[in-house]
Amino acid sequence: MQSVTDQRLALALDAARLGTWTWDMAAGTTVWDARLEELHGMEPGGFGGTFEDWVEVLYPDDRAECLARVEKALADPGPYILLHRTTWPDGSVHHIECRGTVLVDGDGAPIGTTGVAIDVTERERRRVALTHALAEKSEVVQTLQQALLPPAMPHVPGISLAARYVAAQRDIAIGGDWYAVLRFPNNKIGLAIGDVAGHGLDAVADMAAARFSLRALALDESAPEDVLAQLDNVVRVFESDTMITALYGILDPVARTWTYATAGHCPAVVRNADGSTYLLDGPPDPPLGYADSVHRHRAELEPGATLVLYTDGLVERRTESLTTGFERLLAVCGVGPADPDALWRICRPRCSATRRLTTTLRLWWRRSSSS
């Protein structure tokens, strides 16, 4: 006669539709209950009763992983989890999740395992379907985003330009990072970069509005602080609930100056020809939509200098301060080559170890030392 405890356990297992097993290593036997046989598409008594019989019912592609997990659990006795597929006699494939623990003798040596299993086929199907749906959405958003960014860099004598947009590699959500490059008739260049808070289609839409608005406002070569002040008004009217940072400046290749204004954006980096680096970290004005006024800043650039503009994904990591991220970027720029494309290839892996939370954008400028 079953004890009350055994009866309660049986009721719980039945309610959860859990199957159970016990593997006795010394005897070479594995005992399955009827529910576990059912989960594998077997009639009662259909399981052969050995460890090898269990291995045989595993989906071929899952066997190596399952055996490795069991061996690891036996080496350091304790609980473990397996997720594997099995093929029923009708050809259908089912997903089984097993939660087991290693049984030990008085000396702590493993003598077998016991545990419970449940069919998670529907959960896995939903997960796969959701993954595919999100991947398709991500592809659409990223394609749209790339279409809204500049197709090519302008050509100006004595100046090398390169731009890269890299989406987060482990996160399907596409962000609102943006940039713009304008060539004025006097060979001056307007450079802008910004970041819209959020992800997905809404962020891309806000990114497009900010980028196109800035280009329109800057066409007459207005001073950077005036461009951002007007863009601030646009954001207040049309995007009042959106956080947008921006950095815009005009590069003069003759005077070798970078005149700029910043609305809450990351400071640009200057790399001189001798490898020395520094941040243009004058006090930024608040993000767009929150600034009462926007101030002008001016930097002298040496021949052969490289100007690096970027969004926060290049320097931001969860476990450290932004100061550490800035220091890492400065160090990498200092030891890297001056060529914008070549410097990008070094900075991306060394600076952006964590790319889950945001996208990264790099815009480089280098004035050749001969001009």
HELIX and SHEET records of a PDB file:
HELIX    1   1 VAL A    4  ALA A   16  1                                  13    
HELIX    2   2 ALA A   34  LEU A   39  1                                   6    
HELIX    3   3 PHE A   51  VAL A   57  1                                   7    
HELIX    4   4 PRO A   60  ASP A   62  5                                   3    
HELIX    5   5 ARG A   63  ALA A   75  1                                  13    
HELIX    6   6 THR A  121  LEU A  148  1                                  28    
HELIX    7   7 LEU A  201  ALA A  218  1                                  18    
HELIX    8   8 PRO A  224  PHE A  238  1                                  15    
HELIX    9   9 ASP A  312  LEU A  314  5                                   3    
HELIX   10  10 LEU A  322  VAL A  335  1                                  14    
HELIX   11  11 PRO A  340  CYS A  351  1                                  12    
SHEET    1   A 5 THR A  29  TRP A  32  0                                        
SHEET    2   A 5 GLY A  19  ASP A  24 -1                                        
SHEET    3   A 5 PRO A 110  ASP A 119 -1                                        
SHEET    4   A 5 VAL A  93  VAL A 104 -1                                        
SHEET    5   A 5 PRO A  79  THR A  87 -1                                        
SHEET    1   B 5 ILE A 159  VAL A 166  0                                        
SHEET    2   B 5 THR A 360  ARG A 367 -1                                        
SHEET    3   B 5 THR A 306  TYR A 310 -1                                        
SHEET    4   B 5 VAL A 269  ARG A 271 -1                                        
SHEET    5   B 5 THR A 277  LEU A 279 -1                                        
SHEET    1   C 5 GLY A 175  ARG A 183  0                                        
SHEET    2   C 5 ILE A 189  HIS A 199 -1                                        
SHEET    3   C 5 ILE A 244  ASP A 252 -1                                        
SHEET    4   C 5 THR A 257  ALA A 263 -1                                        
SHEET    5   C 5 HIS A 297  GLU A 300 -1                                        
END                                                                             
